[in-house]
């Protein structure tokens, strides 16, 4: 307290606290040390600070020496389960359990020991995923929150709320000298992958995004979306332009297996890649296979580590379609890709793994309206997506005699005549909902 500051209020405080107004040292709040005089407290603090600075110098010197002598650079593998909410993990966990242990597939079971999925071991918490334009984010704003570390409006691709481009973590990694790669099962020009290596005020400008992705030149880019590269309004063939820039461009599984060098552009479908339940393994690699190949290639680039983003894209699409079968199988595919990355990280010793979701899709509910019994075994039996079933039903050309057979083959469900008639009506209306 400085001279001239004492007043009646100070008198009142002194009556309440006899220590008021007395000089206090920097260690006054620490038991035992508070007994020291103010001068001795400052001496003790100064000595401790000097020792701390010395220790920090030793640590920094040691870390710098280790990095320069051993070349220990960190890798980051960042997973995004698009449209992957908590209920989706519960559905997958439950269906996986009854698929693995059919003896527990009974409503009379007293116990139901659910199997853990690969991601369960690493679950830490949840995230608030709203955008600046809506309490419900879309994938563009969701991905931008991760890539640019700031929220933006729905449909915005790596731009801020004022529609200015924002620097992405992948751009920063590349500037640092790291190798960079993207793996997705959607079109690589779709919202999530686009938000890491392009900028657009509208996620639908995918031909514009494709152009930027080729110009950005990631070391690895795997997914779907060929039409945005070679069937464009401006007649450009970005595959040929990529080849001219040194890319190896692959379009099928055989070439994928032979791939040994970067930069590599692997596009395996005109639009999105197939759902996992529909995927032809002779034509398209799985998410786990693409993840493994990307890690292999990025590790061999001899750059200062790598940053890889892996998206389980079609988990979201199945949610939009309320397609439990496709949703489940793509969630399992995502878990398999995660296991590939975990195994690499454990052996590598200098890799950070992160898995997040951007939002939930479809409003998945496993029990409602006092009816909590559901049949996960029916999901496990599914052999095709609703997308494929839709295509097959539309090709009947008015011959409805095959409806029951198609549904039986795909979903292991025997339709009643009423259900057959309802499907006929839906086909005739071209509603597209089955």
N, C-alpha and C positions, 0 to 999 in steps of 0.2 A: 504494500500500500504506500502510495506516494504522500508526501507531506501536503496538507491542505485538503485531503479527501475525506477526513473524518467528519461525520455528521450525526444527527440524532438516530438515523436509521442504522448507522454503524454501531451505536451504543446498544440498540435493541438486539442486533445480531450477536454482539459480544456477550450479552446476557444469556442468549440461547446457546451459544457455542463459545466456550472460553478460548478456543484455539483461533477464533476469527482474528484476522489482521496480522498474525504472526508470520514471519517469512517462512516459506515452505521450499524444501529442496526438490530436485527432480525425481527423487526416489521415495518421496513421502508416503506413497500409497503401498509400498512394498514392506511387508512385515519384517521386523528385525532391522532392516536398513533405515527405517524411518527414525530410528533413535540417533543416527549419526547427525552431526551438525550439518548445516547447509553447505559449508565449504567442503567437508569430507564427502558429502553425497555427490557433489560435482566432480571431485577427484575420482571417486569410484566409477561414476558414469563415464568419464573420459577414458579411464583405463580399460573398461569393458568395451567401449566403442573402438578403441585402438586395436584390441585383440580381435574383435569381430571383423574389422576391415582387413587385418592381416590374414585371417582365415579365408575371407572371401577372395583375396588376391590369390591365395594358394589354390582355391577351388577353380577360379577362372583360368589361372595359368595351366592347371592340370587338364581342364576340359579342352582348352585351346590346343594344348600339346597332343592330347589324345585324338582330337578331330583331325589335326594336320598330319599326324603320323599314320593313323589307321584309316582315314577317309570315312569315318562313321557318320553317314548322313541318314536322316530319318525318312522313311516312306510313310505315306498315309493312304489308306484304303477306306473310302467313305461310301457306305451303303445307304440307299434310300429305298424303302418299301413304299411305293406310291399307292395311296389309298388304303394303307395297311393300319387299321385301328386295333385296339385291344380285343374287341369281340372277334376279329379275324384270327388272332393268335389263339384264342380259346377254341374257336371252331376247328382250326387246324390241329391243335393239340388233341382235341376230343376224337376227331375222325381218325387221326393217325393212331390213336390208342386202340380203337375198336378194329382198325385194319390190322394192327399188329397182334392184338389179343381178342379174337372173336368170342372167346369164352365170357368176356365181360359185356357182350352185346345183349343185354337183357334189362327190361325195365324193372325186373324184380331183384337185380343185383343190389346187395347191401353195401358193397364197396365198389368204387370205380377208380382204381389207381391210374391216374392220367400220366402218360409218358411226357417227359420234358422234350421240347424241341431245342435245336441248337442255339437259338437266340435267347432262350429263357435264362440261361446261366449268366447272361450279360445285361439283363434288364435293370436299368437304374431309375427310370422315371418317365415323365411325360413332358410334352412341350405345348405351349399355347400357339396355335397355328393361324390365328386370324390375320387378315391382310389389312391394308390401310383403307380399302374400299368396301370390305365386307367382313362380317363376323365369321363367314365361311370362306376360307381361302381356296383358290384353285392351285393347280400344280405349278403354274408359272410363278405366282407370288410366293408360294411355299418354297420352291427351289431357290428363288432369288434371296430369300431370307437366309438360306444356308450358304449360297455361293458368294453373296455380297455382304453378308452379316448385317442386313437391314431390311426392314419390311417395305413392301411396295403394294401397288394396286393389282387386282386380279387381271390377268392377261399380260402383265408386264414381264419382259424377259431381261433380267440383269440391268434394269433401269430403276432409278429411285422414284419417289412419289412425284417428283417434278418432271419425270420423263427424261432425265439425264442418265447417260450410261454410268454404271457403277463398276468399279474394278472387282473382278471375281478372284476367288482363292486359286483357281486354276491358272488364271493369267499371272497371278503373283508367283505361283510355283514355277511357271515357265520362265519368268523373268529371273528368278533365282538360279536357274540352270537345271531345274529338275525335269525329268521326263513326265509327261502327262497323258492320261488316257481316259476313255469313257466306254462303258459297256452298258447297253440297255436292250430291252426286248421290245420296246416301242420303236417308232421311227426315231432316228437319232436327231431329227429336227424337232421332235416333240418337246413339250414345255420343260421337262426336267433336264435332260441332257443339254438342251439349247441354252439354259440359264447359266451354264458354266463356261461356254466358249463363244457366245454371241450376245448381241444386244438388240432388242426390238420392243417397241411399245405395244405390239400385238403378237401374241403367240401364234396366230394363224398365218403369219407371213413366213411360211416355212421355206419357200424357195429362197427368200432373202437370207434366212438363217443358214440354209445349206451353203450358200456362197461364203458366208462368214466363217463357217466351220472349216471349209477347205482352206481358206486364207489363213486361219489361225494355226493350222497344221499341227494338230495333236499327234503324238507318236502312235497312238492306237485309238481307233474309233470303230466300235462294233455295234451292230443293231440292224434295224430295218429302215425302210424309207427310200428305196432306190428311185422312185418316181420323182422325188424332190431334187434329184441329182441329174437324171438323164431324160426326163420327160417334162420339160419345163416350158413355161410360157415364152421365155426369152430364147429358146432353142439351144441354149448352152448345154454342153455335156460336161458336168463337173467331174465325172469319173476320168475322162480324158485329161482334163486340166490337172487333176490330182496326180495322175501318172506322170505328166510332164514335170510336176514338182517333186518327183522322186518316190511317190507312193506306190506300194504294191496294193492293187485293188482286187479283192476277192469277192465272189458272189455265191459260192457254194461250199458245202461241207468238205469235199475232197481237197480243195485249195486251202481251206482253213487248216486242215491237219498238217499240210506241208509248209505252212507259214513259219518263217524263221527270223524275219528281220522287220525293223521299223524304218520309216513310218508305214503303217498298215491301215487300210480302210476296208473293213469287212461289212458288206451290206447284204443281208440274206433274205430279204423280202421286198416286194414293191411298196408295201405299206408296213404295218406292224408285223413283227414276227408272230408265229403261231402261239396260241396258248400252249402251255406245257402238256396238257392232256391231249392236244391234237398234233403235237410236233412230230414230224418225220425225222428221226435221228440220222437218216442218210442224206437229208437235205439241209437241215439247220442244226447248229450246235446248241447245246443247252446253256442256260445262264452260268452254271458252274464251269462248263467247258470254256466259255468265253472269258470268264474271270481268270481261270487258270492260265489260258493262253496269254491274256493281257499281262498278268503278273510276270510270266516267263519272258515276254518280249521287253517289258519295261525294265526288268532287272538287268537285261543284257545291253541296255543302251549306254552304260558306263557314264551316266550323268549323275548329278548330285542327288540321288534318291529319286523317288517318283510320287506322284499324286494320281490316284485312280478313283474314279467315281463309278459305282456299280448300281444300276437301278433295276429293281424288280417292277417293271413298268406295268405289266398287264394284270397284276393284282388289282389295280385300280379299275381297269376296263371291265373285269369280271364283276366288280362291285357295282359299277354302273348298270350292268345287265342283270343284276341280282342272280348271278350264275354261281351257285355254291360249288359246283364241281370244278369249274375252271379256277375259281378263287382259291380253293384248297390246293389244287395241284401247283399253281404258281407260287403260293406261299411256301410249299415244300421245296420248290425249285430255288427259291430265294434262300431258304435255310441251307440247302446244299452248297450254294455259292459261298455263303458265309463260312461254312466249314472248310472250304478250300482256302479261304483267306486266313482263317484262324491257324490252320496247319502251317501255312507259309510263314505267318508272323511268329509262331513258336520256334520254328527252325531258323528264321532269319535273325531274330533278336533285336531288330531296330525298326520295327514297323508298328504304326499306330492304327488300330481298327476302330471305326465308329459306325454304328447303324442307327438310322433315324427313320421316321415316317413324316410325310408332309401333311397328311390329313386322313380322315376315314372316308370311305365311299360306300353308299348304298343303304346306310342305316341298318346294318346287319343286326338282327335280334334272334337269339337262340331259343327263347321262350317268352310267351306273352299271353295276356288275357287269361291268366290262371291255368294255362296249358303249358306245362314245363317239360313235357315229354316230346322228344324229337328223335329221329332215327339217323344218327351219323353214318350208319352202315350204308344207307342209300346214297350218301355223298361218296363214300369210298368205292361204291360199285360203278359210279359214272365213268363212261369211256369216251365221252366227247363233250365239247362245250356247247352251250346254247347257240353260239355263233355258227358252228358247223351244222347243228340240227336245223337251224333257221334256213341255211343254204340248201340242205337236203329236202326239206319240206317244200320249198319254193320251186324245186326242180320236178316236183311230181306232175306238174302240168294238168291238174284236174283229176289225176288218177289217185284217189284217196285210199285205195285198197292197201297201200303200203305204209300208211301212217302208224298203225299199231306195231308193225315189224320194226320200223325205224326207231320208234321210242323204246321198244324192248331192247334192241341191240345197243342203243346208246346209254340208256339210263336204267336198264333192268327193271322197268316198270310195265305192268300189264294194264292197259287203259280200259276203262269202261266205255260203253257205247256213247254215253253222254259226253265223256271227255273227248272221244274221237270227233263227235259232232261239233264240240266247241273249238277244236283245232281246225276243223274244216272252215268254220266261220271266220276264224282269225286269218287263215290263208286267203280266203276270198276277199276279205277286207284289206288285205295287204298291211295289216297292223304291225307286223314284225315283232309281236310280243307273244311268246309261247310259254 
